Amino acid sequence: MYNNQILCTLGKAKKEDLDRIEKKFHVKLPAEVREHCLSYNGGYPERSVFTDQNGDEYFVDLFIPVRDGRERPMEKTLGLLRADEGTIPDRLIPFAEEDGGNLFCFSVRESDFGAVYYYDHEFEYGEDPEEHIAYLAESITVFINSLTEDEEDEDGLEDY
């Protein structure tokens, strides 16, 4: 499915869990996202750095699992974000996290259905969340296949 290995997954998500998310939040999940979740529930990518057109780097720490034992982290995360109106636009669904809590999301909006965005949660109350969202890739597959290795990790510098 990808040219990048997904490590330490939590087995496979269930179709029923994805259907529940769609029904509860009144969204349709892109087929590629459903396939990803059903194949790789949680985990993290072997190569984790995404570099955008401007040279900005984003680091994927982990994929948010659909199901983690009895818990449903993706549903819970989305529920918490949507509970505080204005926190995250309804068009975005988080699927991965960066260390520090920023999120990688896919769009459920018709005009850019399935596109991947970066959501920086570090903004002041009253600011427009749209100003803290950056487009990254046209789909989850393109996004994951575009990830590269962390050069600091390769050099062993991150441990110091």
Secondary structure, DSSP 8 states (H G I E B T S, - for coil): --SS-EES--S---HHHHHHHHHHHT----HHHHHHHHH--S-EESS-EEE-TTS-EEE--EE--S-BTTB-HHHHHHHHHHHSTTSS-TTEEEEEE-TTS-EEEEE-SGGGTT-EEEE-----TTS-GGGGEEEEESSHHHHHHH-B--HHHHHTGGG-
